[in-house]
Amino acid sequence: MSRVLIIGAGGVGSVVVHKCCQVPEVFSEIMLASRTREKCDAIAAQLPMPIKTAQVDADQVDELVALMNDFKPELCINVALPYQDLTIMDACLECGVHYLDTANYEPRDEAKFEYHWQWAYQERFKKAGLMALLGSGFDPGVTNVFTAWALKAEFDEIRELDIIDCNAGDHGQPFATNFNPEINIREVTAPARHWDNGQWVESQALQTAQEFDFPEGIGPKKIYLMYHEELESLTRHIPGIKKARFWMTFSDNYLKHLEVLQNIGMTSIEPIEYNGQEIIPLQFLKAVLPDPGSLGPLTKGRTCIGCLIKGLKDGQEKQYYIYNICDHEQCYKEVGAQAVSYTTGVPAMIGALLMLTGSWKGAGVFNMEELDPTPFMEKLNLHGLPWKDRIL
């Protein structure tokens, strides 16, 4: 029986609270908080059990502290914006609350995805006897656990890791992003980076592509090399990795629109003056694009996210593929969200469940691959994200 504070009432936050309500024996008291309380109330009205809602500005430590001191949660699940990770971690430390998020901190004024800001909290969380779990989404999150599982169950040494993310869904809109447009576009337009023989190699965004044949009828799709935050932690915590890359599919339509928006300056995060006030073009673009939460009833098709791993087992070379396939329409039927929100929200709930039940415990700041993958892998099969694997 645990009291949990969930911060963030977007598509992922909605999935997290729905899934927590499916395990009331663990998540006995829930509060959902956001900058806009009306969003929380709308989600609460859909749930099978009563929850509390609140308004909070997650940029303000004092507001977060006041809310935590009033509600007294054991754990805070942060599914707000990545810009707000550090203020929420500060509040958790002040109030003695365990912490979990799904994406690493990044500064507002620079598209820079690094863990060092949060890893710097290690001694403070350790001294406080608190646990901070970073990146408990799908990628990062499940992909980290897949890698740790492969090392535990399938390999003696991992040499190469390719994380491959495919959204084969279609929402029928001319241009829309499946999660927060500002975060999505910052991520996609950032320079690509991959790990190669002990160093980072940088290249132009969306410059490197190849074809990958996805399983279970999804078929061949073009995948593009990107940088994703789990590469940083996996190359740090999994010994022996010589090469690590992240790939994602994009439709030609998406890339065409993105190119035009870049060319006219709409993806810029540099402030400009408009009608006597300062605005950021990307934030304006976010305001006019479809809300990702509105795509749930429109999206059909499936996602396929997994890890293609090469390494050694008993002195022999081995290639192994582990993945999940998630159906957009089934997700909407269950929790009222499309699969991109679902595949992030379910692992957040599972990570929280393992922390609250003591399966995962510790003092300090942890990435997912540092913990025993077995209980998490078991929970994926029980809570809507079953995995499959094969030797290639």
Secondary structure, 3 states (H helix, E strand, C coil): CEEEEEECCCHHHHHHHHHHHCCCCCEEEEEEEECCHHHHHHHHCCCCCCCEEEECCCCCHHHHHHHHHHHCCCEEEECCCHHHHHHHHHHHHHHCCEEEECCCCCCCCCCCCCCHHHHCCHHHHHHHCCEEEECCECCCEHHHHHHHHHHHHCCCEEEEEEEEEEECCECCCCCCCCCCHHHHHHHHHCCEEEEECCEEEEECCCCCEEEEEECCCCEEEEEEEECCCHHHHHHHHCCCCCEEEEEEECCHHHHHHHHHHHHCCCCCCCCEEECCEEECHHHHHHHHCCCHHHHHHHCECEEEEEEEEEEEECCEEEEEEEEEEEEHHHHHHHHCCCHHHHHHHHHHHHHHHHHHHCCCCCCEEEEHHHCCHHHHHHHHHHCCCCEEEEEC
